[in-house]
């Protein structure tokens, strides 16, 4: 037999095989997978150090924490901070603004990367496709300071829009400081900045579609819209469900810099979200325990939304974030 070890007696080889079978399962898996485990170890360490170890800091939500006495010497207060949250109108106003922005962006922002990916995927010229992809990806790398400055130059009181309206004799209005337009403004900013970047995932899903399916559909007489409906969109459904579940998990996390930078211009009533509320409560006003309790509530609600949405996905026959 080619490759057989003829120098080792058959009894010794059988002994080695028996010893290997008697070894614990975890030991056999460790010897088999150690290169993979070695490569994963740096990422696992980063995850533990920067994501799981900081979770221990949530203990201050149950204390009257003072940075001068430390966690170990601070007084335990139990659920007092959570009782404050239940009766704090400012917290619920920030939560209402956050949920309103999330719902608005789910309707008017979430479908845009899907449509953009379908548009880019339909381009036949590789050079034109590469050019369009590069242009729509670029704004993602801009900071929120630059994005808001660009919108200020376009839609602000002295921006291009109002300059055009003045030249035509029409009345002017400042979009950047109008609280009634703030919801649409922040959604437009998010679309301009991140819609192209968000299309990457859908383009990757479209790249996995077997081209023979399109050819078979064309042979059967299916036009472009029929192929889109029966071949392309079914390939996107698992990715759409996965991203929708993850987005629901971040329903109370709509961002920080974008709203902090525009909070003074439109007012706290319109621009206060939970992230800025936690920042001003904990960092600016030094109420660390109450801010930690607010952040903990936000995280628990996000986890509950992910679990509930994943359960609904399973009931609908989709795999979701994790399998059943």
Secondary structure, 3 states (H helix, E strand, C coil): CCCCCCCCCHHHHHHHHHHHHHCCHHHHHHHHHHHHHHHHHHHHHHHHHHHHHHHHHHHHHHEECCCCCHHHHCEECCCHHHHHHHCCHHHHHHHHHHHHHHHHHHHHCHHHHHHHHHHHHHCCCHHHHHHHHHHHHHHHHCCHHHHHHHHHHHHCCCCHHHHHHHHCCCCCCCHHHCHHHHHHHHHHHHHHHHHHHHHHHHHHHHHCCCHHHHHHHHHCCCCHHHHHHHHHHHHHHHHHHHHHHHHHHCCCCCCCHHHHHHHHHHCHHHHCCHHHHHHHHHHHCCCHHHHHHHHHHHHHHHHHHHHHHHHHHHHCCCCCCCCC
